[in-house]
Amino acid sequence: MATDRRAEVVWQGSLRDGSGTIVSTTSGAIGEQPVTWVNRSEDAPTATSPEELIAAAHASCFSMALSGALARAETPPTELRTSATVTFQPGEGITKIALTVEGTVPGLDEDGFREAAQTAKENCPVSQALAGVPEITLEARLT
């Protein structure tokens, strides 16, 4: 069964001087969040950005894919800690995503964990949706 998720944003003003607000999402879990060009193109963490939201989506999707794959291999994780860093270059777009995962997985060695993480990176739906990004890196290690 397919599911639809929706987000609504209201933007006012020009790109550089204007601002927007994420006013609603399907679940309501995100709540209202301000967005601005400055927060997207400069290091000014006063509001969110599309790239920050993509990073959150990618890290959570990857974690789900890896957890599912490990469980199917009968080595379910005790814990996965994933971060995604999305690099945005004005005029070019998203140029890089760096995924990092640390996992506690009883019964699995480092090579097995790295292999499972690589497969999850290639197969999670968000990774597939972001296939046009020039570089997506992965660092995976057991804790």
C-alpha positions as a printed Julia matrix, in Angstrom:
143×3 Matrix{Float64}:
  0.0     0.0    0.0
  1.39    3.39  -0.99
  1.5     6.23   1.5
  1.56    9.95   0.82
  3.29   12.5    3.02
  2.71   16.2    2.62
  4.36   19.39   3.8
  3.1    22.9    3.25
  5.32   25.99   3.17
  4.35   29.64   2.95
  7.04   31.93   1.5
  6.93   35.71   1.57
  9.22   38.09  -0.27
 12.21   37.63  -2.53
 14.7    34.78  -2.31
 17.43   36.71  -0.51
 15.3    38.99   1.66
 12.22   36.86   2.12
 11.44   34.05   4.47
  9.21   31.07   4.72
  7.57   28.84   7.24
  6.88   25.15   7.11
  3.3    25.48   8.28
  2.16   21.87   8.31
  3.17   18.29   7.69
  1.08   15.16   7.44
  1.96   13.92  10.91
  2.34   17.3   12.58
  5.55   15.99  14.14
  7.77   18.68  12.66
  5.61   21.63  13.64
  6.05   25.11  12.26
  9.64   25.84  11.28
 11.13   28.99   9.74
 13.2    28.69   6.55
 15.35   31.35   4.89
 17.9    31.64   2.1
 20.53   32.78   4.59
 20.12   29.55   6.54
 20.46   27.6    3.33
 23.49   29.38   1.87
 25.43   30.54   4.91
 26.35   29.12   8.28
 23.51   30.82  10.14
 21.65   28.26  12.25
 18.6    30.32  13.17
 16.11   28.44  10.99
 16.01   25.15   9.11
 16.79   24.58   5.45
 15.77   22.08   2.79
 19.19   20.46   3.16
 18.78   20.01   6.91
 15.44   18.32   6.3
 16.99   16.13   3.59
 19.76   15.18   6.05
 17.17   14.14   8.64
 15.22   12.16   6.05
 18.33   10.43   4.72
 19.71    9.52   8.15
 16.4     8.07   9.31
 15.7     6.17   6.07
 19.21    4.72   6.0
 18.9     3.65   9.66
 15.62    1.89   8.92
 17.08    0.13   5.87
 20.17   -1.0    7.78
 18.18   -2.14  10.81
 15.84   -4.15   8.6
 18.68   -5.79   6.68
 20.54   -6.69   9.87
 17.4    -8.2   11.4
 16.76  -10.26   8.24
 20.34  -11.56   8.56
 19.53  -12.58  12.16
 21.93   -9.99  13.61
 19.55   -7.25  14.73
 21.25   -4.1   16.0
 21.06   -3.03  19.6
 21.61    0.55  18.47
 22.45    2.52  15.34
 23.58    6.16  15.49
 23.46    7.74  12.05
 24.29   11.22  10.87
 23.93   12.71   7.42
 25.69   15.9    6.38
 24.31   17.54   3.25
 26.59   20.03   1.49
 24.83   22.81  -0.45
 26.82   25.03  -2.8
 24.92   28.14  -4.0
 24.75   28.08  -7.78
 25.45   24.34  -7.92
 22.98   22.73  -5.53
 23.59   19.74  -3.31
 27.12   18.57  -4.05
 27.72   15.95  -1.38
 26.1    13.87   1.31
 28.22   12.19   3.98
 26.57    9.36   5.92
 28.18    8.13   9.13
 26.85    5.24  11.17
 28.05    3.69  14.4
 26.36    0.48  15.42
 26.16   -1.98  18.23
 25.39   -5.3   16.55
 26.01   -8.48  18.56
 27.34  -11.34  16.46
 28.58   -9.22  13.56
 32.15   -8.28  12.68
 33.37   -4.97  11.26
 33.47   -6.18   7.64
 29.95   -7.57   7.86
 28.69   -4.32   9.31
 30.35   -2.24   6.59
 28.92   -4.49   3.9
 25.41   -4.27   5.36
 25.73   -0.49   5.66
 26.86   -0.17   2.04
 23.89   -2.23   0.87
 21.52   -0.1    2.97
 23.03    3.07   1.48
 22.43    1.79  -2.03
 18.91    0.55  -1.38
 17.2     2.94   1.02
 14.47    4.87  -0.82
 15.9     8.27   0.11
 19.36    7.3   -1.22
 17.7     6.22  -4.44
 15.76    9.49  -4.65
 19.01   11.4   -4.17
 20.93    9.41  -6.81
 21.64   12.62  -8.74
 23.87   13.95  -5.95
 27.45   13.85  -7.29
 28.95   12.25  -4.16
 27.4    10.21  -1.35
 29.97    8.81   1.07
 29.58    6.31   3.89
 31.6     5.72   7.02
 30.47    2.72   9.08
 31.94    1.26  12.25
 30.92   -0.9   15.15
 30.99    0.48  18.66
